[in-house]
Amino acid sequence: MSHFESPMTILLVEDNALQRRQIEAQLQPLGHRILAAANGQEALIRVKGGDAVPDLVIMDAVMPSMDGFKACEAIKSDPATADIPVLVLTALSRDAKDRSYAAGADDFLRKPANTLLLQVRVQTHLRIRALSRHSGFLAPARPKVLVVSASSLVRAQVQNHFGKEQAIFLEAQGEGQARAQILAHRPDVLVLDTDLMEGSAQTLALAIHQSPELEDMPILLLHSPGELETWGRFQEPVADALEKPLVAPETRRRVALMARLAQLQKYAGKA
């Protein structure tokens, strides 16, 4: 994936000092500047009146003074800060995800977050933020999406969940077919299942990253519980990851994020 011209600024909003240090340790290898706030009120002061406006806010939900949902609503309702991406990171269960998205959050993860998943989500949001500064408004484009999976059900779910009319979809069952599709059609986004008919998802992902012509292609990895850990030894092997079984709203959200990144990268390449 493309490198940042300079470190970005992350605002970490977390009232528990131990958890804040743990999350900072997960983010530290990315090389960005990390600011801290202990509650929603402090977060708003940092976002609206601080010297360094954050490029991304990672927000806990349950905090004193002002919770993360209200703080997120305040950030997103202000035109001056609405474009700052907010990722809600919370141990709350039940309706926490729905409440986060209803408050305007751009993303959601449960604590404790898998380190690789947290890192790739953060990097993707920051890349989109950085690229958006130079592009201005771009109307959503119809992406070309290659879905690679041994499962016909998974291939159909990705297309149905995102909307068949919203993209040009290509399919492959294994690594060899995927390579042929990539060479023939140059997809904008690769949705890659760890379960392939033949070959290896890791080998394919690494080959893409080692290719100067393909290295910026966003990869959304579909994985089974526990499988993501085996990808941790690679440096940013994918742009996002989604655990199976697939659920329509989250599949749609993740593919749309990859399409947005691909569109911005294509625009930057032409500029």
ChimeraX attribute file (.defattr): number of C-alpha atoms within 10 A of each C-alpha:
attribute: neighborCount
match mode: 1-to-1
recipient: residues
	/A:1	21
	/A:2	9
	/A:3	9
	/A:4	14
	/A:5	7
	/A:6	9
	/A:7	13
	/A:8	20
	/A:9	18
	/A:10	21
	/A:11	22
	/A:12	24
	/A:13	27
	/A:14	26
	/A:15	19
	/A:16	12
	/A:17	11
	/A:18	10
	/A:19	13
	/A:20	18
	/A:21	13
	/A:22	12
	/A:23	20
	/A:24	15
	/A:25	12
	/A:26	16
	/A:27	20
	/A:28	13
	/A:29	9
	/A:30	15
	/A:31	12
	/A:32	16
	/A:33	14
	/A:34	17
	/A:35	16
	/A:36	20
	/A:37	18
	/A:38	20
	/A:39	24
	/A:40	27
	/A:41	20
	/A:42	15
	/A:43	27
	/A:44	18
	/A:45	11
	/A:46	18
	/A:47	21
	/A:48	15
	/A:49	10
	/A:50	11
	/A:51	8
	/A:52	13
	/A:53	17
	/A:54	21
	/A:55	20
	/A:56	23
	/A:57	27
	/A:58	25
	/A:59	30
	/A:60	28
	/A:61	26
	/A:62	17
	/A:63	18
	/A:64	12
	/A:65	11
	/A:66	17
	/A:67	17
	/A:68	29
	/A:69	24
	/A:70	16
	/A:71	23
	/A:72	28
	/A:73	17
	/A:74	17
	/A:75	25
	/A:76	20
	/A:77	14
	/A:78	11
	/A:79	8
	/A:80	11
	/A:81	16
	/A:82	15
	/A:83	16
	/A:84	20
	/A:85	24
	/A:86	27
	/A:87	25
	/A:88	26
	/A:89	26
	/A:90	22
	/A:91	14
	/A:92	13
	/A:93	9
	/A:94	7
	/A:95	8
	/A:96	19
	/A:97	19
	/A:98	11
	/A:99	13
	/A:100	25
	/A:101	18
	/A:102	13
	/A:103	19
	/A:104	20
	/A:105	25
	/A:106	20
	/A:107	21
	/A:108	19
	/A:109	19
	/A:110	16
	/A:111	14
	/A:112	13
	/A:113	15
	/A:114	15
	/A:115	15
	/A:116	23
	/A:117	20
	/A:118	21
	/A:119	19
	/A:120	19
	/A:121	20
	/A:122	23
	/A:123	23
	/A:124	19
	/A:125	22
	/A:126	22
	/A:127	20
	/A:128	19
	/A:129	19
	/A:130	17
	/A:131	18
	/A:132	19
	/A:133	9
	/A:134	12
	/A:135	13
	/A:136	9
	/A:137	8
	/A:138	11
	/A:139	8
	/A:140	11
	/A:141	12
	/A:142	14
	/A:143	20
	/A:144	19
	/A:145	23
	/A:146	26
	/A:147	24
	/A:148	29
	/A:149	26
	/A:150	18
	/A:151	15
	/A:152	12
	/A:153	9
	/A:154	19
	/A:155	22
	/A:156	14
	/A:157	17
	/A:158	21
	/A:159	24
	/A:160	15
	/A:161	17
	/A:162	19
	/A:163	14
	/A:164	12
	/A:165	10
	/A:166	15
	/A:167	17
	/A:168	15
	/A:169	18
	/A:170	18
	/A:171	19
	/A:172	23
	/A:173	21
	/A:174	22
	/A:175	23
	/A:176	15
	/A:177	15
	/A:178	23
	/A:179	15
	/A:180	12
	/A:181	17
	/A:182	17
	/A:183	10
	/A:184	9
	/A:185	12
	/A:186	17
	/A:187	21
	/A:188	25
	/A:189	25
	/A:190	27
	/A:191	24
	/A:192	28
	/A:193	27
	/A:194	18
	/A:195	19
	/A:196	18
	/A:197	16
	/A:198	13
	/A:199	15
	/A:200	15
	/A:201	20
	/A:202	19
	/A:203	10
	/A:204	17
	/A:205	19
	/A:206	16
	/A:207	13
	/A:208	21
	/A:209	19
	/A:210	12
	/A:211	10
	/A:212	8
	/A:213	10
	/A:214	17
	/A:215	16
	/A:216	20
	/A:217	25
	/A:218	28
	/A:219	25
	/A:220	23
	/A:221	22
	/A:222	23
	/A:223	18
	/A:224	13
	/A:225	10
	/A:226	9
	/A:227	12
	/A:228	19
	/A:229	12
	/A:230	9
	/A:231	13
	/A:232	14
	/A:233	9
	/A:234	11
	/A:235	11
	/A:236	18
	/A:237	21
	/A:238	26
	/A:239	25
	/A:240	25
	/A:241	21
	/A:242	21
	/A:243	17
	/A:244	13
	/A:245	12
	/A:246	16
	/A:247	13
	/A:248	15
	/A:249	10
	/A:250	15
	/A:251	22
	/A:252	17
	/A:253	15
	/A:254	19
	/A:255	25
	/A:256	18
	/A:257	22
	/A:258	24
	/A:259	24
	/A:260	23
	/A:261	25
	/A:262	23
	/A:263	22
	/A:264	21
	/A:265	23
	/A:266	14
	/A:267	15
	/A:268	13
	/A:269	8
	/A:270	7
	/A:271	8
